[in-house]
Amino acid sequence: MLAMIERYHGSLEHGDLAEASASMLDELLRREGLFFGDRPLCGVLRPRFLSPGEYRHIARACALVGSAFEAVRVSAMGNDALRAQFGLTAWEEQLIHADPGFAVASPTSRLDAFFAPGAGGLKFTEYNAETPAGGAYNDALSRVFMALPAMHAFSRTHAAFPIPAAPSIVHAMLTAFHQWRGVREKPNVVILDWAAVPTRSEFVLFEREFSALGIDAFIGDPRDAAYDNGVLTVAGKRVTLIYKRVLIDELVSREGLDSPVVRAVRDGAVCMVNPFRCKVLHKKASLAVVSDERQAHLLTDAQRDAVTQHVPWTRVVEERHTSVRGESVDLLPYVAANRETMVLKPNDEYGGKGIVLGWTVNDTTWQAAIQSALAEPHIVQERVTVPSEDWPAWTDGALHIGERMLDTAPFLIDGTVMSGVLTRIATDPLLNVTAGGGSNVPTFLVEER
């Protein structure tokens, strides 16, 4: 892969290829509205490259780890003690038991990972089981990069194939809808979130995905919803399928449990993807629960091996003894003594909020962070290797090639089938576009001709 990257970068140094590609990239990003708020989604001139073998390796790991998550969730739905490990709130406990009309808790989801070279280099650090964003952005960016002069030059020696995500996401929603409805008919779709969110540009792209299938879809705000006589409307339009992009926490905190959307979903009057029970696995504690020795008996041998290999050691922060690579330890003293290899994460936040990287703070700050983590639900996770690559950018009228860290975030259908990969790059190890840093790049399968 390094040779392919060097070949691509080398071509940018000839003639005006880099400048022409940068100019076209800027033009196409603006034309397609590929911005997160007011920031362009991508600021580099090369896409992410994966070999077919690397893609298959990630897909196999996703299938096993994803099925392990679902096995633990299914058991937890009928086991109060097991479910308590996820740290659900009282109102979440109410909502997760509403029957969504289909079996899978998260028809669409995304595993966030770091994929470093070498054996065991793929580590899933978070599971976005509620609102996995970025699929349509990835596909639109892929189309943009296919048009760049740099990609045309590269294609003379290498075959590069985009990996679409949005069509599978849409079909997963339609499958869930058909199971809920009991017949194969076209839904009336609302893409639901607050009007001013910076991801609205992706909602427009999903509108087009539905429209291409002859399905009516529109973008709506939960505040414009009404529920009367068993019918949900948003801005006066009848809805039978909600593509839920609004966060459940925000929906309930702003609109309440008696809001039209919540009541319609709980009554089974409308299909919502993902449903309320996705909250179980969306908790960051899900990585602790699935990898805890107490749940090992719930998994097959293949699932246990995959979890051991691909989920970093993770535990809910609490006073207890637990296992670390087969040895029993007192959890809190162990975490305190291993600051350099530990990360603390709030159970419910997103976008990098509240994360404390142990190796970036001193002992006093780390001890205070542990005490805070005991007061509000947190997980502690073992540090993983964050890979980096060189990326070309056109800055101040010249080509610059610099190192940036990258993650690997595969989209999953029904929790197990990988369909496309989100890649984010940044100079900050959190690698989070929502938090205000870095950018997205499309992911291509690449091989020599």
C-alpha positions as CSV (number, residue, x, y, z in Angstrom):
1,M,0.0,0.0,0.0
2,L,2.9,2.4,0.7
3,A,4.1,2.0,-2.8
4,M,0.7,2.9,-4.2
5,I,0.5,6.0,-2.0
6,E,4.0,7.1,-3.1
7,R,3.0,6.6,-6.7
8,Y,0.0,8.8,-6.3
9,H,2.0,11.5,-4.5
10,G,4.7,11.4,-7.0
11,S,2.3,12.1,-9.9
12,L,1.1,15.3,-8.1
13,E,4.6,16.7,-8.4
14,H,4.5,16.8,-12.2
15,G,3.2,19.8,-14.1
16,D,0.1,21.4,-12.8
17,L,-1.7,18.2,-11.7
18,A,-1.8,19.1,-8.0
19,E,-3.1,22.6,-8.7
20,A,-5.7,21.5,-11.2
21,S,-6.9,18.8,-8.8
22,A,-7.1,21.2,-5.9
23,S,-9.1,23.7,-8.0
24,M,-11.5,21.0,-9.2
25,L,-11.9,19.6,-5.6
26,D,-12.8,23.0,-4.3
27,E,-15.3,23.6,-7.2
28,L,-17.0,20.2,-6.8
29,L,-17.2,20.4,-3.0
30,R,-19.0,23.7,-3.3
31,R,-21.3,22.5,-6.1
32,E,-22.3,19.4,-4.2
33,G,-22.7,21.2,-0.9
34,L,-20.1,18.9,0.8
35,F,-19.6,21.0,3.9
36,F,-19.9,20.3,7.6
37,G,-21.5,23.5,8.7
38,D,-19.3,26.1,6.9
39,R,-16.2,23.9,6.6
40,P,-15.4,21.8,3.5
41,L,-15.6,18.1,4.3
42,C,-12.2,17.3,2.7
43,G,-9.0,19.3,2.5
44,V,-6.6,16.8,0.9
45,L,-5.9,15.5,-2.6
46,R,-5.8,11.8,-2.0
47,P,-8.5,9.3,-1.0
48,R,-8.0,6.5,1.5
49,F,-6.6,3.3,-0.1
50,L,-7.5,-0.2,1.1
51,S,-6.5,-3.5,-0.6
52,P,-9.2,-6.1,-1.3
53,G,-7.5,-8.3,1.3
54,E,-7.6,-5.6,4.0
55,Y,-11.3,-5.0,3.2
56,R,-12.1,-8.7,3.6
57,H,-10.2,-8.8,6.9
58,I,-12.2,-5.8,8.3
59,A,-15.4,-7.3,7.1
60,R,-14.8,-10.7,8.8
61,A,-14.0,-8.9,12.1
62,C,-17.1,-6.8,11.8
63,A,-19.3,-9.8,11.3
64,L,-18.0,-11.6,14.4
65,V,-17.8,-8.6,16.7
66,G,-21.1,-7.3,15.5
67,S,-22.8,-10.6,16.1
68,A,-21.2,-10.7,19.6
69,F,-22.7,-7.3,20.4
70,E,-26.2,-8.4,19.3
71,A,-25.9,-11.7,21.2
72,V,-25.2,-9.8,24.4
73,R,-27.9,-7.3,23.8
74,V,-30.5,-10.0,23.2
75,S,-29.6,-11.6,26.5
76,A,-29.6,-8.3,28.3
77,M,-33.2,-7.5,27.2
78,G,-34.4,-10.3,29.5
79,N,-31.8,-10.0,32.2
80,D,-32.0,-7.0,34.6
81,A,-28.5,-7.6,36.1
82,L,-26.8,-7.8,32.7
83,R,-28.7,-4.8,31.4
84,A,-27.7,-2.8,34.4
85,Q,-24.0,-3.0,33.1
86,F,-24.9,-0.8,30.2
87,G,-25.8,2.2,32.5
88,L,-29.2,3.0,31.0
89,T,-31.2,5.8,32.6
90,A,-34.7,5.3,34.0
91,W,-36.4,6.8,30.9
92,E,-34.2,4.8,28.5
93,E,-35.3,1.7,30.4
94,Q,-38.9,2.7,29.5
95,L,-38.2,3.2,25.9
96,I,-36.1,0.2,24.9
97,H,-38.9,-2.2,25.6
98,A,-41.1,-0.7,22.9
99,D,-41.3,-3.2,20.0
100,P,-39.9,-1.6,16.9
101,G,-41.6,-4.2,14.6
102,F,-38.3,-5.8,13.5
103,A,-35.7,-8.0,15.2
104,V,-32.4,-6.1,14.9
105,A,-31.8,-3.3,17.3
106,S,-29.7,-1.3,14.8
107,P,-30.4,-1.9,11.2
108,T,-27.8,0.7,10.4
109,S,-24.7,1.2,12.6
110,R,-21.0,2.1,12.4
111,L,-18.0,0.6,14.2
112,D,-15.2,3.2,14.8
113,A,-11.8,1.6,14.7
114,F,-8.1,2.1,14.2
115,F,-6.5,-0.1,11.6
116,A,-2.7,-0.3,12.1
117,P,-0.3,-2.6,10.2
118,G,0.5,-6.0,11.7
119,A,-1.3,-8.8,13.5
120,G,-4.1,-7.6,15.8
121,G,-3.8,-4.1,14.4
122,L,-7.6,-3.6,13.9
123,K,-9.2,-2.3,17.1
124,F,-12.8,-1.2,17.5
125,T,-12.9,1.6,20.0
126,E,-16.5,2.7,19.8
127,Y,-19.9,1.5,18.4
128,N,-22.2,4.1,16.9
129,A,-25.4,2.0,17.1
130,E,-27.8,5.0,17.1
131,T,-27.1,7.6,14.4
132,P,-24.2,6.5,12.2
133,A,-23.5,9.5,10.0
134,G,-21.2,9.9,7.0
135,G,-22.4,7.2,4.6
136,A,-23.8,9.6,2.0
137,Y,-20.9,12.0,2.5
138,N,-18.5,9.1,1.7
139,D,-20.3,8.3,-1.5
140,A,-20.5,11.9,-2.7
141,L,-16.8,12.4,-1.9
142,S,-16.0,9.3,-3.9
143,R,-17.8,10.7,-6.9
144,V,-15.9,14.0,-6.5
145,F,-12.5,12.2,-6.3
146,M,-13.3,10.0,-9.4
147,A,-13.5,13.3,-11.3
148,L,-10.1,14.7,-10.2
149,P,-7.2,14.8,-12.7
150,A,-5.0,13.2,-10.0
151,M,-7.2,10.1,-9.9
152,H,-7.3,9.9,-13.7
153,A,-3.5,9.9,-13.8
154,F,-3.3,7.2,-11.0
155,S,-5.9,5.0,-12.8
156,R,-3.4,4.4,-15.7
157,T,-1.4,2.1,-13.4
158,H,-3.9,1.2,-10.7
159,A,-7.6,0.2,-10.5
160,A,-9.5,2.1,-7.9
161,F,-13.0,1.2,-6.9
162,P,-15.3,3.3,-4.7
163,I,-17.2,1.4,-1.9
164,P,-20.7,2.8,-1.7
165,A,-22.4,3.0,1.7
166,A,-25.6,5.0,1.3
167,P,-27.6,2.6,-0.9
168,S,-27.2,-0.2,1.6
169,I,-28.2,2.1,4.5
170,V,-31.4,3.1,2.6
171,H,-32.2,-0.6,1.8
172,A,-31.6,-1.6,5.5
173,M,-34.2,1.0,6.5
174,L,-36.6,-0.2,3.8
175,T,-36.2,-3.8,5.0
176,A,-37.0,-2.8,8.5
177,F,-40.0,-0.9,7.3
178,H,-41.3,-3.8,5.3
179,Q,-41.0,-6.1,8.4
180,W,-42.8,-3.5,10.5
181,R,-45.5,-2.9,7.9
182,G,-45.9,-6.6,6.9
183,V,-46.1,-5.8,3.2
184,R,-43.8,-4.4,0.6
185,E,-45.0,-0.9,0.0
186,K,-43.3,2.5,-0.3
187,P,-43.0,4.4,2.9
188,N,-43.5,8.2,3.5
189,V,-40.1,9.1,4.8
190,V,-39.0,12.0,7.0
191,I,-35.3,12.5,7.7
192,L,-35.7,13.8,11.3
193,D,-33.4,16.2,13.1
194,W,-33.2,19.8,14.3
195,A,-33.3,22.4,11.5
196,A,-29.9,24.0,12.2
197,V,-27.6,20.9,12.6
198,P,-24.4,21.1,10.6
199,T,-25.0,17.6,9.0
200,R,-28.1,18.9,7.1
201,S,-26.1,18.7,3.9
202,E,-26.0,15.0,4.2
203,F,-29.7,14.8,4.7
204,V,-30.1,16.4,1.2
205,L,-27.9,13.6,-0.2
206,F,-30.2,10.9,1.5
207,E,-33.2,12.7,0.1
208,R,-31.8,12.0,-3.4
209,E,-31.1,8.3,-2.5
210,F,-34.7,7.8,-1.6
211,S,-35.9,9.8,-4.6
212,A,-33.8,7.6,-6.9
213,L,-36.0,4.7,-5.7
214,G,-39.2,6.6,-6.3
215,I,-39.8,7.1,-2.6
216,D,-41.0,10.4,-1.2
217,A,-38.7,11.7,1.5
218,F,-38.3,15.1,3.1
219,I,-36.2,16.7,5.9
220,G,-38.2,17.5,9.0
221,D,-37.8,18.9,12.5
222,P,-39.3,17.1,15.6
223,R,-40.8,20.4,16.7
224,D,-43.0,20.4,13.7
225,A,-44.5,16.9,14.5
226,A,-48.1,16.2,15.4
227,Y,-49.7,12.9,16.3
228,D,-53.5,12.6,16.0
229,N,-55.8,9.6,15.5
230,G,-52.9,7.2,15.1
231,V,-51.3,9.3,12.4
232,L,-47.9,11.0,12.6
233,T,-47.4,14.2,10.5
234,V,-44.3,16.4,10.3
235,A,-44.9,19.9,8.9
236,G,-48.3,18.7,7.8
237,K,-47.0,15.7,5.8
238,R,-48.0,12.1,6.8
239,V,-45.0,9.9,7.8
240,T,-44.8,6.2,8.0
241,L,-40.9,5.8,8.2
242,I,-38.6,8.0,10.3
243,Y,-35.0,8.0,9.3
244,K,-33.9,9.1,12.8
245,R,-30.9,11.4,12.8
246,V,-31.9,13.3,15.9
247,L,-30.2,11.9,19.0
248,I,-32.7,10.2,21.3
249,D,-31.2,12.0,24.3
250,E,-31.8,15.4,22.7
251,L,-35.3,14.4,21.5
252,V,-36.4,13.4,25.0
253,S,-34.6,16.2,26.9
254,R,-36.1,18.9,24.6
255,E,-39.5,17.4,23.6
256,G,-40.2,15.0,26.5
257,L,-41.5,11.4,26.6
258,D,-45.0,12.6,25.6
259,S,-43.9,14.3,22.4
260,P,-45.7,13.3,19.2
261,V,-42.7,11.4,17.8
262,V,-42.1,9.4,20.9
263,R,-45.8,8.6,21.4
264,A,-46.2,7.5,17.7
265,V,-43.2,5.2,17.9
266,R,-44.2,3.7,21.2
267,D,-47.7,3.1,19.8
268,G,-46.3,1.3,16.7
269,A,-48.0,3.9,14.5
270,V,-44.8,4.7,12.7
271,C,-41.6,2.8,11.9
272,M,-38.3,4.4,13.2
273,V,-34.8,3.5,12.2
274,N,-32.8,3.2,14.4
275,P,-35.4,2.4,17.1
276,F,-35.2,3.3,20.8
277,R,-33.7,-0.1,21.8
278,C,-30.5,0.9,19.9
279,K,-29.6,2.8,23.0
280,V,-28.4,-0.4,24.7
281,L,-25.5,-0.9,22.3
282,H,-25.0,2.8,21.6
283,K,-23.8,3.2,25.2
284,K,-20.0,3.2,25.3
285,A,-20.3,0.6,28.1
286,S,-21.3,-1.9,25.4
287,L,-17.6,-2.4,24.6
288,A,-17.0,-3.2,28.3
289,V,-20.0,-5.5,28.5
290,V,-19.2,-7.5,25.4
291,S,-15.5,-7.9,26.4
292,D,-16.1,-8.6,30.1
293,E,-15.2,-12.1,31.4
294,R,-18.6,-12.3,33.0
295,Q,-20.3,-12.4,29.5
296,A,-17.9,-14.8,27.9
297,H,-20.4,-17.7,28.1
298,L,-22.8,-15.8,25.9
299,L,-20.5,-15.9,22.9
300,T,-19.3,-18.6,20.5
301,D,-15.6,-19.5,20.4
302,A,-15.3,-17.5,17.2
303,Q,-17.0,-14.4,18.7
304,R,-14.9,-14.6,21.8
305,D,-11.7,-14.8,19.8
306,A,-12.7,-11.9,17.6
307,V,-13.7,-9.7,20.6
308,T,-10.4,-10.5,22.3
309,Q,-8.4,-9.6,19.2
310,H,-10.4,-6.6,18.0
311,V,-11.9,-4.9,21.1
312,P,-9.4,-3.2,23.3
313,W,-9.6,-4.0,27.0
314,T,-12.5,-1.9,28.3
315,R,-14.4,-1.8,31.6
316,V,-17.1,0.4,33.2
317,V,-15.4,2.6,35.9
318,E,-16.5,1.1,39.2
319,E,-15.1,-0.5,42.3
320,R,-14.6,-4.2,41.5
321,H,-12.1,-6.8,40.7
322,T,-11.8,-7.9,37.0
323,S,-9.5,-9.7,34.6
324,V,-6.7,-8.2,32.6
325,R,-5.2,-10.7,30.2
326,G,-6.2,-13.6,32.5
327,E,-5.0,-12.0,35.8
328,S,-7.3,-10.6,38.4
329,V,-6.8,-7.0,39.4
330,D,-8.4,-4.4,41.6
331,L,-9.9,-2.1,38.9
332,L,-9.5,1.4,40.3
333,P,-5.9,1.0,41.5
334,Y,-5.0,-0.7,38.3
335,V,-6.4,2.2,36.2
336,A,-4.7,4.8,38.5
337,A,-1.3,3.1,38.1
338,N,-1.5,2.7,34.3
339,R,-2.4,6.3,33.2
340,E,0.0,6.2,30.2
341,T,-2.0,3.4,28.6
342,M,-5.6,4.4,29.5
343,V,-8.4,6.5,28.1
344,L,-11.5,7.6,30.1
345,K,-14.8,8.2,28.1
346,P,-18.2,9.3,29.3
347,N,-20.9,6.6,28.7
348,D,-23.2,9.0,26.8
349,E,-21.3,11.8,25.1
350,Y,-20.3,12.0,21.4
351,G,-18.0,14.0,19.2
352,G,-15.0,13.5,21.5
353,K,-16.6,15.3,24.4
354,G,-15.3,14.6,27.9
355,I,-12.6,12.1,26.8
356,V,-9.4,12.1,28.9
357,L,-6.3,10.6,27.3
358,G,-4.2,9.5,30.2
359,W,-0.8,10.1,28.5
360,T,-1.7,13.7,27.9
361,V,-2.3,14.7,31.6
362,N,-0.4,14.4,34.9
363,D,-1.1,12.1,37.8
364,T,-3.1,14.7,39.7
365,T,-5.4,15.4,36.8
366,W,-5.8,11.7,36.1
367,Q,-6.8,10.9,39.7
368,A,-9.4,13.7,39.5
369,A,-10.7,12.3,36.3
370,I,-11.1,8.8,37.8
371,Q,-13.1,10.3,40.7
372,S,-15.3,12.2,38.2
373,A,-15.8,8.9,36.3
374,L,-17.1,7.3,39.4
375,A,-19.7,10.0,39.9
376,E,-21.1,9.8,36.3
377,P,-21.1,6.6,34.1
378,H,-17.8,6.3,32.3
379,I,-15.7,3.6,30.7
380,V,-11.9,3.1,30.8
381,Q,-10.3,1.7,27.7
382,E,-6.7,0.6,27.0
383,R,-4.8,2.8,24.6
384,V,-4.5,1.5,21.0
385,T,-2.1,2.3,18.2
386,V,-3.3,5.2,16.1
387,P,-1.9,4.8,12.6
388,S,-0.8,7.7,10.3
389,E,-0.1,8.2,6.7
390,D,1.2,11.0,4.5
391,W,-1.5,13.2,2.8
392,P,-1.1,15.8,0.1
393,A,-2.8,19.2,0.2
394,W,-2.6,22.3,-1.8
395,T,-1.9,25.2,0.6
396,D,-0.8,28.7,-0.1
397,G,-0.2,28.0,-3.8
398,A,2.0,24.9,-3.3
399,L,1.8,21.2,-2.8
400,H,2.4,20.1,0.8
401,I,2.6,16.5,1.9
402,G,2.3,16.0,5.7
403,E,1.6,13.2,8.2
404,R,-2.0,12.8,9.6
405,M,-3.6,10.2,11.7
406,L,-6.5,8.3,10.4
407,D,-9.3,6.0,11.6
408,T,-11.4,3.3,10.0
409,A,-15.1,3.3,10.6
410,P,-17.0,0.6,8.7
411,F,-20.8,0.9,8.2
412,L,-22.8,-2.2,9.2
413,I,-26.1,-3.4,7.9
414,D,-28.1,-5.4,10.5
415,G,-25.1,-5.2,12.9
416,T,-23.0,-7.7,11.0
417,V,-22.6,-6.9,7.2
418,M,-20.0,-4.4,6.3
419,S,-21.0,-2.0,3.6
420,G,-18.6,0.9,3.0
421,V,-16.0,2.6,5.2
422,L,-15.8,6.1,6.7
423,T,-12.3,7.4,7.0
424,R,-11.4,10.5,9.0
425,I,-8.0,12.1,9.1
426,A,-6.5,14.7,11.5
427,T,-3.5,15.9,13.4
428,D,-5.4,15.4,16.7
429,P,-5.7,11.9,18.0
430,L,-9.4,12.2,18.7
431,L,-10.0,12.3,14.9
432,N,-13.5,13.8,15.2
433,V,-15.0,16.0,12.5
434,T,-17.9,16.9,14.8
435,A,-15.5,18.2,17.4
436,G,-14.1,20.7,14.9
437,G,-11.0,19.1,13.6
438,G,-9.9,16.9,10.7
439,S,-11.8,16.0,7.6
440,N,-13.4,13.1,5.8
441,V,-11.8,11.3,2.9
442,P,-13.5,8.7,0.7
443,T,-12.3,5.1,0.8
444,F,-11.3,3.2,-2.3
445,L,-10.3,-0.4,-3.0
446,V,-7.1,-0.3,-4.9
447,E,-4.9,-2.8,-6.7
448,E,-2.3,-2.6,-9.4
449,R,-3.4,-3.2,-13.0
